[in-house]
Amino acid sequence: MVRGMKKSNHERDFKNATVLKLFEAGRYPYDIQNGNSKNKLHAMQAVYLNALRLFDIQGFDDTTIEEIATKSGVVEEVIDSYFPSKESIVAVPLGYLGRSLSSYVRTADASLTPLEALGEGIIRLFEELSRSSNLYEALNLGYRVVNRTPSLRELNLARRSQLYIVAWKALLQRGVDPDDQVLRAAASGIVACSLATMFSWLEANMSFNLVDLTKSAISILTEEFR
């Protein structure tokens, strides 16, 4: 594909889904040495991790695609085939959170109320995050880069808003009333509170128990909306 050519939504969705596999168990090595990658997945892993580390050290705006390619041992066209922009690299971790949250909420026990299902989905997601040093590193690096880069603020807000939408769509798939604005507001409040807790946990370098604190907060919020 010629660099700069517009990709179709189908192509981009497929590639984004593939990138999200980087975080799945056993598919995202903690470190990758420079050199030629053995396959496409390894190339994506190298590009992603090296890009975040360069953004963190040099700054997002001062890091070029050429530098990322050199560090990862690939040509620039390989990066373009997976990531349409530098911004899309930074956006991957929150995209993964949204995908996982949707799955956990949709598959929660049918006997749970909508807010209980949402709370369980968030807790399962945070349990996964607490267990995975790879996912933690990616989120932590991405969070630091976004906070230090004014040009990424709009992207950050858009990604957070997308998590609210993802959560609501998952609840709709469980059969909630699409016109229930009180439930929608409650769900958004729970997601917002949980995100704030997660970002505080990242800033504190995992110095408190993310899952336990989130459980307490969700319990209080859920009780308020009964």
C-alpha positions in Angstrom: 0.0 0.0 0.0 1.3 3.4 -0.9 2.2 5.5 2.2 -0.5 8.0 3.0 -3.2 6.2 1.0 -6.5 6.2 2.8 -7.4 2.8 4.3 -10.9 1.4 4.2 -12.8 1.0 7.5 -12.7 -2.8 7.1 -8.9 -2.8 6.7 -8.4 -0.5 9.6 -10.8 -2.5 11.9 -9.0 -5.7 11.0 -5.6 -4.3 11.7 -6.7 -2.7 15.0 -8.1 -6.0 16.1 -4.8 -7.7 15.3 -2.9 -5.0 17.2 -5.1 -5.7 20.2 -3.8 -9.3 20.3 -0.5 -7.9 21.5 -1.9 -7.9 25.0 -3.4 -11.3 25.0 -1.7 -13.9 27.3 1.6 -15.1 25.9 1.4 -12.9 22.8 3.1 -9.7 24.1 6.8 -10.2 25.2 8.1 -7.9 27.8 11.1 -7.0 25.8 12.2 -7.4 22.2 15.8 -7.1 20.9 16.5 -5.0 17.8 16.8 -6.8 14.5 14.7 -8.3 11.8 11.4 -9.7 13.1 10.5 -13.3 12.4 6.9 -12.7 11.5 4.3 -10.0 11.3 3.1 -10.3 14.9 6.6 -9.9 16.2 7.1 -6.9 14.0 4.0 -5.3 15.4 5.1 -6.1 18.9 8.5 -4.5 18.3 7.1 -1.4 16.7 4.5 -0.9 19.4 6.7 -1.3 22.4 9.7 0.6 20.9 7.4 3.5 19.8 6.0 3.9 23.3 9.4 3.8 24.9 10.8 6.4 22.4 7.7 8.6 23.0 8.4 8.4 26.7 12.1 9.2 26.5 12.2 11.7 23.6 8.7 13.1 23.6 5.8 12.3 21.3 6.3 15.2 18.9 10.0 14.8 18.7 9.9 11.1 17.7 9.7 10.3 14.1 8.4 7.2 12.3 11.8 6.7 10.9 13.3 6.5 14.4 10.7 4.0 15.4 11.3 1.9 12.3 15.1 1.9 12.9 14.7 1.0 16.6 12.4 -1.9 15.6 14.4 -3.2 12.7 11.7 -2.7 10.1 11.0 -0.4 7.2 8.6 2.6 7.6 6.1 0.9 5.3 5.6 -1.9 7.8 4.7 0.6 10.5 2.2 2.3 8.1 0.6 -1.0 7.4 -0.3 -1.5 11.1 -0.6 2.0 12.5 -2.0 4.8 10.3 -0.5 7.5 12.5 1.6 8.0 15.7 -1.6 8.8 17.5 -3.0 5.4 16.7 -0.1 3.8 18.5 -0.8 5.7 21.7 -4.5 4.8 21.5 -4.1 1.1 21.4 -4.2 0.4 25.2 -7.5 2.1 25.8 -8.8 0.4 22.7 -7.9 -2.9 24.3 -9.6 -1.9 27.6 -12.8 -1.1 25.7 -12.8 -4.4 23.8 -12.2 -6.5 27.0 -14.8 -4.5 29.0 -17.4 -5.1 26.4 -16.7 -8.9 26.4 -16.8 -9.1 30.2 -20.1 -7.2 30.5 -21.8 -9.1 27.7 -20.9 -12.5 29.2 -21.6 -11.7 32.8 -24.2 -13.9 34.6 -27.7 -13.3 33.3 -29.1 -13.0 36.8 -27.1 -9.8 37.5 -28.7 -6.4 37.2 -27.3 -4.1 34.5 -25.2 -2.2 36.9 -24.0 -5.3 38.6 -22.9 -6.8 35.3 -21.1 -3.6 34.4 -19.4 -3.6 37.8 -18.3 -7.2 37.4 -17.0 -6.5 33.9 -14.8 -3.6 35.3 -13.5 -5.7 38.1 -12.6 -8.6 35.8 -10.8 -6.1 33.5 -8.9 -4.6 36.4 -8.0 -8.1 37.7 -6.5 -8.8 34.3 -4.6 -5.5 34.3 -3.2 -6.2 37.8 -1.9 -9.6 36.7 -0.3 -8.5 33.5 3.0 -6.6 33.7 2.9 -6.2 29.9 -0.5 -4.5 29.8 0.4 -2.4 32.8 3.6 -1.2 31.1 1.7 -0.3 27.9 -1.0 1.6 29.8 1.5 3.4 32.0 3.7 4.5 29.1 0.8 5.6 27.1 -0.7 7.5 30.0 2.5 9.4 30.7 3.0 10.2 27.0 -0.6 11.5 26.7 -0.4 13.6 29.8 2.9 15.3 28.6 1.7 16.0 25.1 -0.8 18.8 24.6 -1.6 17.7 21.0 -2.9 14.4 22.3 -5.5 15.8 24.8 -8.3 15.7 22.3 -7.4 12.1 21.4 -7.4 11.2 25.1 -10.8 12.7 25.7 -12.2 10.9 22.7 -10.8 7.6 23.8 -12.3 7.9 27.3 -15.6 8.9 25.9 -15.5 5.8 23.7 -15.3 3.6 26.8 -18.6 5.1 28.0 -20.2 4.2 24.7 -18.7 0.7 24.7 -20.1 0.0 28.2 -23.5 1.2 27.2 -23.6 -0.8 24.0 -22.6 -3.9 26.0 -25.6 -3.2 28.4 -27.9 -2.8 25.4 -26.8 -6.2 24.2 -28.0 -7.5 27.6 -31.4 -6.2 26.8 -31.6 -2.9 28.8 -34.1 -0.2 27.8 -32.2 2.1 25.3 -34.3 5.0 26.5 -33.5 4.5 30.2 -31.5 7.7 30.7 -31.1 7.2 34.4 -29.4 3.9 33.9 -27.2 5.3 31.2 -26.1 8.1 33.5 -25.4 5.7 36.3 -23.4 3.4 34.0 -21.4 6.5 32.8 -20.7 7.5 36.4 -19.4 4.0 37.3 -17.1 3.9 34.3 -15.9 7.5 35.0 -15.1 6.6 38.6 -13.4 3.4 37.7 -11.2 5.2 35.1 -10.2 7.8 37.6 -9.2 5.1 40.0 -7.2 3.3 37.4 -5.3 6.4 36.3 -4.6 7.2 40.0 -3.2 3.7 40.3 -1.0 4.2 37.3 0.3 7.5 38.8 1.0 5.8 42.1 3.0 3.0 40.5 0.6 0.3 41.7 1.1 1.3 45.3 -2.5 0.4 46.2 -4.9 -2.5 45.4 -6.7 -1.4 42.3 -9.3 -4.1 42.4 -10.3 -3.7 46.1 -10.6 0.1 45.9 -12.7 -0.2 42.7 -15.0 -2.8 44.2 -15.7 -0.5 47.1 -16.4 2.5 44.9 -18.6 0.5 42.5 -20.5 -0.9 45.5 -21.3 2.5 46.8 -22.3 3.9 43.4 -24.5 0.9 42.6 -26.3 1.2 45.9 -26.9 4.9 45.3 -28.7 4.0 42.0 -30.9 1.2 43.4 
